Amino acid sequence: RRLYAIFRIALASVFILTGIIVTPLPIPLGLIMIAFGFLLMAYNNNRIIRYIRIIRLRYPNFSKKLATLEKKNLFFITKLLRQTNPTNRFRK
C-alpha cells in the first residue's frame, strides 16, 4: 500500500511537470495534465484537496471542465472530483 502511494505521487509529479512544459502549446492539454496530476496527489493529501477546492472556487470555468469529467465516472478520479467540488455539499 505504501509502495502504491509512492508510485501515485511519482506519476502525479510526472503529469504536473509534463503539463507545465506542454502548457504553452496551442492545444490546452497541459492544463488537463496539471489538473490530473494534482488529483492524483490529492488522493491521500487533505491539504491538496483544500487547495484544489480554492482553485475551483476562484476559476469557475476550470471547475466546470472538471465537473464534466466528474460526470463521466473515470474510476477513482470521480471520487476526488466530488471531494474537491466546492458546490458539492457532501464531499465524502
N, C-alpha and C positions, 0 to 999 in steps of 0.2 A: 504494500500500500504506500509506503514511504517512497519507494522507487518510482511508482506511478506518479506521485505528486511532483517529484523532481523532474521526471520526463515531461509532464504537463507544463511546468514552469519554463523548461528549456525550449519546448516547442512554442510557447507563447512569446518568449523573447525573440525567437527567430521570426515569427509573424510580425511583431512590432517593428523590429529593425528593418525587415524587408519592406514593410508598409511605409516606413519613413523614407526609404530610398526610392520607392515607386511613386510616392505621392505627387511629385512634380509632373508626372506624365499626364497627358490629356485625359486618359481614362481614369476615373476615380477609384481604381482598385486598391490603392494604397490606404485610403481611409477605411475601407472594409476590412483590410488585413489588420490594421491597427486595432479596430474595434474587436475583431475576432481574437486577437492576442490578449487584449485586456479582459475579455470574457473568459478566456482560458485561465488567466491568472486569478480572476475573481472567484474561481470555483471554491477555493479554500481560504480566501482572504476577505474579511468583512470590510477592511479599510478601503480596498479597491472597489468593492460593491458600493460603498457610500460615495466614492469619488465618481464612479460611472453614473450614479443617480444624480449627482450635482451637475455633471456634464449634460446629461439628458434634460435636466430642467433648464439649463442655460441655452441649449441648442435644440429647439423643438423639431426642426426639420430632420436632424440627425436621429432624434428619438423616434420620429415617425418611420424612418427607414428601418430602425431596429425593430419597431413594432410589427412591420411587415414580415420580418424574419421570424418573429415570435409566433406568428400565425401559421408558419409552415412546419412547425413541430420538428425542428432539427436536433434530434437526440437530446443530449444534456444541455445544449445551448438554450433551449426553451425555458428551462428552469432558471437559468441565470438571467435571461432577459426579463422574466417575470419578477425576479428579485430586484433588478435594477430599474424597473419601470417606475417612474415617480408618480404615475397616476394610479397604479395598482394599490388597492387598499390592503390586500393580503399578500405579503411578499414571500411567504414560505413556500 
